[in-house]
Amino acid sequence: MLREWGDGDLAAMVGLFDDPDVAYWTPLVSPFDLGAARVYLKRARERRAAGLRVQLAITADGGEPLGEVMLMLSGVGLDVAEIGYIVGAAHRGRGLAGRAVRVMTDFARGTVGVARLLLEIEAGNAASAAVARAAGYRLTEAPPILAEEKGRSVALRTWEWL
């Protein structure tokens, strides 16, 4: 089940996002402490209100957050959007990310009306690529997107839902 993040989830966010793998593969600040969680939740709410992003906690039953799935939009009338996901270290290997991405894909296509959905996954991130495949996404022939992230060069490969 996916649900909105709440003020009571700040400590859980720290537990999920203050992780070496999350620090390496994502743009989240590290260390990710309570201050970072407060800023993150505030920005998530602002982006949601502006129609730019939907960030939801991944849960087993609507309770404890086990990760996050997000839909990144660029505004009204959007044809293309991106999905991102994180699952806490203690909860990986259970298929949670793949199921959450499928639910968010259905939401984006059916409710929001997004025509084209993408995932941008760093080359070498085998776990995230496995999630993409499990959720029905396929690697495109697009050249990698080259960027600088946290002082290192990254090459993001584009995956598309078909």
Sequence and secondary structure as in RCSB ss.txt:
>XXXX:A:sequence
MLREWGDGDLAAMVGLFDDPDVAYWTPLVSPFDLGAARVYLKRARERRAAGLRVQLAITADGGEPLGEVMLMLSG
VGLDVAEIGYIVGAAHRGRGLAGRAVRVMTDFARGTVGVARLLLEIEAGNAASAAVARAAGYRLTEAPPILAEEK
GRSVALRTWEWL
>XXXX:A:secstr
 EEE  GGGHHHHHHHHSSHHHHHHS   SS  HHHHHHHHHHHHHHHHTTSEEEEEEESSSSSEEEEEEEE  S
TT SEEEEEEEE GGGTTSSHHHHHHHHHHHHIIIII  SEEEEEEETT HHHHHHHHHTTEEE SS  EEEEET
TEEEEEEEEEE 
